[in-house]
Amino acid sequence: QLMRQAGANHVIPLHRILGRYLAVRSTTCGASAHILDSFGELRIAEIPVYGTPFSGMTIKEAHIRRSTGLSVIGIWERGSFTVAAPDIRLPDNALIVLAGTRSQLEDLEKITGEKSSDDLVYILGHGRIGCAAATFLERKPVPFMLLDRAENPACDEHVPIYGDATIRNVLEKAGLDQARGLIVTTNSDSTNIFLTLAVRQHLPHVRLVARANSDEFVPRLYQAGADFVVSNASVGASILINILESKASAFLTEGISIFRRALPDSLVGKTIGESQLRPRTGCSIVAVEQAGEGSTVSPPPDTVLEAGCTLLLIGTPEQEATFDKAVKETSAAH
């Protein structure tokens, strides 16, 4: 509020965004989807595979689109985003990225198995980001435990266990063996690597999510055994660059963007399947907007692309660039 009163056009509560990213990736029960962003009726969300009936299945075998209408965009696994394909398997430690409406997400939640109250997440670090992660879990609600060696004077909502998490006896007395998910979010990257290594050796099957304060530590945290790493630097930079450059795209989560493009003349009259956009560029069409007629969310492959419509696509920054290049080359050829 103070920043807005001071004249800021955009205020980014980065610690809340980072806390939310850490929290949703630490949950192990597929009871609810975490909405990354909304575009009109369209919702982009992610949901953990663990605890759902889809675990171990291929995307084709899971029949998510058939049973809910949702489009599977891809999966996150150990820092790698893979575009959806029928034969891709859904491992326990992955997140499914989905596109659809809120009601379709609610239909998915009815069949995903365990309740969030069956979960238990430990948060190592009660700074602003750890506090934000705890607040997010509290609202789900997901049971959690906070551990820090010092008091957070800015928080009077949570009561942590005080102790040094780098000492194994402290973690054992705090009941860490009961954890199903773990968030490592201290202000020191070296400490985060040490804790990730120590916990991964002690609890090989726990869902382990780590925070990187600097991008150079992201690969090291994955090597130490983290299932997911959330980088302060890249998340913040991507959000700010999109705003400052007024890009026709929006940063969703690390490595994924959603962007609008006018339908190229070369694709007018073709179906989405005939356009071959996903095989050619890796991007997925998540909605088709027609001026004055609203939008079609999660359109099926037989949807005909009409003149004047706008495509809402999702993909990595590299796939976005590939799309623009492919469209430019096709237009020049015509």
Disulfide bonds with the S-S distance in Angstrom:
none
